[in-house]
Amino acid sequence: MCPTGEAVWTSWLDRDNPSGNGDYETLNDFLSAGQACKEPLDLVCETLDGVPADQTGQNVIVDPAQGCICVNANQNDQACLDYRVKFLCC
């Protein structure tokens, strides 16, 4: 998978909170800050208290190429939870 050795996970990253339009933990924002790799192999997205995004009942985009994106307008009468991410990088 990785030409130079084993893939490693970043630390947990959380730059946004769900105020405003939602919670946007995007790859581009972490790339700009030097906290992620350009082409992650995988992504884990969970709430700050450790609940995986797919178990929250919220409509959340979880994609290594984009990050973890929760838009308040896409939720059923509730605001997005606060999410954090980590990326698997070579």
PyMOL commands that place a pseudoatom at each C-alpha (Angstrom):
pseudoatom trace, name=CA, resn=MET, resi=1, chain=A, elem=C, hetatm=0, pos=[0.000, 0.000, 0.000]
pseudoatom trace, name=CA, resn=CYS, resi=2, chain=A, elem=C, hetatm=0, pos=[2.639, 2.515, 0.995]
pseudoatom trace, name=CA, resn=PRO, resi=3, chain=A, elem=C, hetatm=0, pos=[5.814, 2.622, -1.085]
pseudoatom trace, name=CA, resn=THR, resi=4, chain=A, elem=C, hetatm=0, pos=[8.038, 3.665, 1.833]
pseudoatom trace, name=CA, resn=GLY, resi=5, chain=A, elem=C, hetatm=0, pos=[6.684, 1.568, 4.693]
pseudoatom trace, name=CA, resn=GLU, resi=6, chain=A, elem=C, hetatm=0, pos=[3.633, 1.269, 6.890]
pseudoatom trace, name=CA, resn=ALA, resi=7, chain=A, elem=C, hetatm=0, pos=[0.700, 3.624, 6.900]
pseudoatom trace, name=CA, resn=VAL, resi=8, chain=A, elem=C, hetatm=0, pos=[0.172, 5.589, 10.115]
pseudoatom trace, name=CA, resn=TRP, resi=9, chain=A, elem=C, hetatm=0, pos=[-2.830, 7.365, 11.601]
pseudoatom trace, name=CA, resn=THR, resi=10, chain=A, elem=C, hetatm=0, pos=[-2.701, 11.068, 12.375]
pseudoatom trace, name=CA, resn=SER, resi=11, chain=A, elem=C, hetatm=0, pos=[-3.715, 12.197, 15.830]
pseudoatom trace, name=CA, resn=TRP, resi=12, chain=A, elem=C, hetatm=0, pos=[-7.359, 13.146, 16.341]
pseudoatom trace, name=CA, resn=LEU, resi=13, chain=A, elem=C, hetatm=0, pos=[-8.068, 16.467, 14.612]
pseudoatom trace, name=CA, resn=ASP, resi=14, chain=A, elem=C, hetatm=0, pos=[-10.899, 18.916, 15.334]
pseudoatom trace, name=CA, resn=ARG, resi=15, chain=A, elem=C, hetatm=0, pos=[-10.808, 22.411, 13.833]
pseudoatom trace, name=CA, resn=ASP, resi=16, chain=A, elem=C, hetatm=0, pos=[-14.483, 23.314, 13.548]
pseudoatom trace, name=CA, resn=ASN, resi=17, chain=A, elem=C, hetatm=0, pos=[-17.558, 23.238, 15.739]
pseudoatom trace, name=CA, resn=PRO, resi=18, chain=A, elem=C, hetatm=0, pos=[-21.167, 22.795, 14.645]
pseudoatom trace, name=CA, resn=SER, resi=19, chain=A, elem=C, hetatm=0, pos=[-22.161, 26.446, 15.012]
pseudoatom trace, name=CA, resn=GLY, resi=20, chain=A, elem=C, hetatm=0, pos=[-23.127, 28.264, 11.840]
pseudoatom trace, name=CA, resn=ASN, resi=21, chain=A, elem=C, hetatm=0, pos=[-23.849, 25.960, 8.887]
pseudoatom trace, name=CA, resn=GLY, resi=22, chain=A, elem=C, hetatm=0, pos=[-22.486, 22.730, 10.382]
pseudoatom trace, name=CA, resn=ASP, resi=23, chain=A, elem=C, hetatm=0, pos=[-19.276, 20.936, 11.329]
pseudoatom trace, name=CA, resn=TYR, resi=24, chain=A, elem=C, hetatm=0, pos=[-16.640, 20.863, 8.589]
pseudoatom trace, name=CA, resn=GLU, resi=25, chain=A, elem=C, hetatm=0, pos=[-13.553, 18.753, 9.327]
pseudoatom trace, name=CA, resn=THR, resi=26, chain=A, elem=C, hetatm=0, pos=[-12.163, 18.935, 5.788]
pseudoatom trace, name=CA, resn=LEU, resi=27, chain=A, elem=C, hetatm=0, pos=[-9.001, 17.412, 4.402]
pseudoatom trace, name=CA, resn=ASN, resi=28, chain=A, elem=C, hetatm=0, pos=[-8.055, 20.716, 2.735]
pseudoatom trace, name=CA, resn=ASP, resi=29, chain=A, elem=C, hetatm=0, pos=[-8.127, 22.597, 6.038]
pseudoatom trace, name=CA, resn=PHE, resi=30, chain=A, elem=C, hetatm=0, pos=[-5.876, 20.030, 7.704]
pseudoatom trace, name=CA, resn=LEU, resi=31, chain=A, elem=C, hetatm=0, pos=[-3.563, 19.956, 4.667]
pseudoatom trace, name=CA, resn=SER, resi=32, chain=A, elem=C, hetatm=0, pos=[-3.173, 23.740, 4.884]
pseudoatom trace, name=CA, resn=ALA, resi=33, chain=A, elem=C, hetatm=0, pos=[-2.204, 23.373, 8.537]
pseudoatom trace, name=CA, resn=GLY, resi=34, chain=A, elem=C, hetatm=0, pos=[0.271, 20.563, 7.768]
pseudoatom trace, name=CA, resn=GLN, resi=35, chain=A, elem=C, hetatm=0, pos=[-1.719, 18.045, 9.820]
pseudoatom trace, name=CA, resn=ALA, resi=36, chain=A, elem=C, hetatm=0, pos=[-2.743, 15.558, 7.107]
pseudoatom trace, name=CA, resn=CYS, resi=37, chain=A, elem=C, hetatm=0, pos=[-1.413, 13.925, 3.957]
pseudoatom trace, name=CA, resn=LYS, resi=38, chain=A, elem=C, hetatm=0, pos=[-2.481, 14.777, 0.416]
pseudoatom trace, name=CA, resn=GLU, resi=39, chain=A, elem=C, hetatm=0, pos=[-4.009, 11.377, -0.398]
pseudoatom trace, name=CA, resn=PRO, resi=40, chain=A, elem=C, hetatm=0, pos=[-5.210, 9.610, 2.767]
pseudoatom trace, name=CA, resn=LEU, resi=41, chain=A, elem=C, hetatm=0, pos=[-5.877, 5.896, 2.518]
pseudoatom trace, name=CA, resn=ASP, resi=42, chain=A, elem=C, hetatm=0, pos=[-8.702, 6.014, 5.050]
pseudoatom trace, name=CA, resn=LEU, resi=43, chain=A, elem=C, hetatm=0, pos=[-10.523, 8.275, 7.485]
pseudoatom trace, name=CA, resn=VAL, resi=44, chain=A, elem=C, hetatm=0, pos=[-12.220, 7.796, 10.846]
pseudoatom trace, name=CA, resn=CYS, resi=45, chain=A, elem=C, hetatm=0, pos=[-14.895, 10.293, 11.862]
pseudoatom trace, name=CA, resn=GLU, resi=46, chain=A, elem=C, hetatm=0, pos=[-16.515, 10.307, 15.286]
pseudoatom trace, name=CA, resn=THR, resi=47, chain=A, elem=C, hetatm=0, pos=[-18.069, 12.686, 17.791]
pseudoatom trace, name=CA, resn=LEU, resi=48, chain=A, elem=C, hetatm=0, pos=[-15.829, 14.219, 20.437]
pseudoatom trace, name=CA, resn=ASP, resi=49, chain=A, elem=C, hetatm=0, pos=[-17.137, 11.638, 22.907]
pseudoatom trace, name=CA, resn=GLY, resi=50, chain=A, elem=C, hetatm=0, pos=[-16.233, 8.717, 20.630]
pseudoatom trace, name=CA, resn=VAL, resi=51, chain=A, elem=C, hetatm=0, pos=[-19.458, 7.808, 18.806]
pseudoatom trace, name=CA, resn=PRO, resi=52, chain=A, elem=C, hetatm=0, pos=[-18.723, 6.793, 15.178]
pseudoatom trace, name=CA, resn=ALA, resi=53, chain=A, elem=C, hetatm=0, pos=[-20.413, 9.094, 12.641]
pseudoatom trace, name=CA, resn=ASP, resi=54, chain=A, elem=C, hetatm=0, pos=[-22.392, 6.203, 11.150]
pseudoatom trace, name=CA, resn=GLN, resi=55, chain=A, elem=C, hetatm=0, pos=[-23.968, 5.513, 14.555]
pseudoatom trace, name=CA, resn=THR, resi=56, chain=A, elem=C, hetatm=0, pos=[-25.175, 9.059, 15.300]
pseudoatom trace, name=CA, resn=GLY, resi=57, chain=A, elem=C, hetatm=0, pos=[-28.263, 9.026, 13.087]
pseudoatom trace, name=CA, resn=GLN, resi=58, chain=A, elem=C, hetatm=0, pos=[-26.982, 12.160, 11.366]
pseudoatom trace, name=CA, resn=ASN, resi=59, chain=A, elem=C, hetatm=0, pos=[-26.382, 12.624, 7.651]
pseudoatom trace, name=CA, resn=VAL, resi=60, chain=A, elem=C, hetatm=0, pos=[-22.583, 12.975, 7.547]
pseudoatom trace, name=CA, resn=ILE, resi=61, chain=A, elem=C, hetatm=0, pos=[-20.200, 12.761, 4.594]
pseudoatom trace, name=CA, resn=VAL, resi=62, chain=A, elem=C, hetatm=0, pos=[-17.228, 10.592, 5.577]
pseudoatom trace, name=CA, resn=ASP, resi=63, chain=A, elem=C, hetatm=0, pos=[-14.746, 10.421, 2.711]
pseudoatom trace, name=CA, resn=PRO, resi=64, chain=A, elem=C, hetatm=0, pos=[-10.929, 10.326, 2.909]
pseudoatom trace, name=CA, resn=ALA, resi=65, chain=A, elem=C, hetatm=0, pos=[-10.692, 12.685, -0.087]
pseudoatom trace, name=CA, resn=GLN, resi=66, chain=A, elem=C, hetatm=0, pos=[-13.015, 15.263, 1.533]
pseudoatom trace, name=CA, resn=GLY, resi=67, chain=A, elem=C, hetatm=0, pos=[-12.965, 14.696, 5.280]
pseudoatom trace, name=CA, resn=CYS, resi=68, chain=A, elem=C, hetatm=0, pos=[-15.940, 14.610, 7.628]
pseudoatom trace, name=CA, resn=ILE, resi=69, chain=A, elem=C, hetatm=0, pos=[-18.703, 17.045, 6.733]
pseudoatom trace, name=CA, resn=CYS, resi=70, chain=A, elem=C, hetatm=0, pos=[-21.974, 17.570, 8.572]
pseudoatom trace, name=CA, resn=VAL, resi=71, chain=A, elem=C, hetatm=0, pos=[-24.355, 20.251, 7.272]
pseudoatom trace, name=CA, resn=ASN, resi=72, chain=A, elem=C, hetatm=0, pos=[-26.965, 21.472, 9.762]
pseudoatom trace, name=CA, resn=ALA, resi=73, chain=A, elem=C, hetatm=0, pos=[-29.584, 21.901, 7.007]
pseudoatom trace, name=CA, resn=ASN, resi=74, chain=A, elem=C, hetatm=0, pos=[-29.300, 18.167, 6.159]
pseudoatom trace, name=CA, resn=GLN, resi=75, chain=A, elem=C, hetatm=0, pos=[-30.274, 17.041, 9.666]
pseudoatom trace, name=CA, resn=ASN, resi=76, chain=A, elem=C, hetatm=0, pos=[-33.765, 16.288, 10.956]
pseudoatom trace, name=CA, resn=ASP, resi=77, chain=A, elem=C, hetatm=0, pos=[-34.596, 19.314, 13.126]
pseudoatom trace, name=CA, resn=GLN, resi=78, chain=A, elem=C, hetatm=0, pos=[-31.275, 19.251, 14.959]
pseudoatom trace, name=CA, resn=ALA, resi=79, chain=A, elem=C, hetatm=0, pos=[-27.827, 20.741, 14.663]
pseudoatom trace, name=CA, resn=CYS, resi=80, chain=A, elem=C, hetatm=0, pos=[-24.785, 18.664, 13.802]
pseudoatom trace, name=CA, resn=LEU, resi=81, chain=A, elem=C, hetatm=0, pos=[-22.807, 17.131, 16.605]
pseudoatom trace, name=CA, resn=ASP, resi=82, chain=A, elem=C, hetatm=0, pos=[-19.150, 18.113, 17.064]
pseudoatom trace, name=CA, resn=TYR, resi=83, chain=A, elem=C, hetatm=0, pos=[-16.953, 15.684, 15.111]
pseudoatom trace, name=CA, resn=ARG, resi=84, chain=A, elem=C, hetatm=0, pos=[-13.255, 14.866, 15.018]
pseudoatom trace, name=CA, resn=VAL, resi=85, chain=A, elem=C, hetatm=0, pos=[-11.240, 12.973, 12.423]
pseudoatom trace, name=CA, resn=LYS, resi=86, chain=A, elem=C, hetatm=0, pos=[-8.040, 11.085, 11.884]
pseudoatom trace, name=CA, resn=PHE, resi=87, chain=A, elem=C, hetatm=0, pos=[-6.483, 10.182, 8.540]
pseudoatom trace, name=CA, resn=LEU, resi=88, chain=A, elem=C, hetatm=0, pos=[-4.471, 7.111, 7.533]
pseudoatom trace, name=CA, resn=CYS, resi=89, chain=A, elem=C, hetatm=0, pos=[-1.375, 8.326, 5.708]
pseudoatom trace, name=CA, resn=CYS, resi=90, chain=A, elem=C, hetatm=0, pos=[1.685, 6.819, 4.063]
for i in range(1, 90): cmd.bond("trace and resi %d" % i, "trace and resi %d" % (i + 1))
show_as sticks, trace
zoom trace
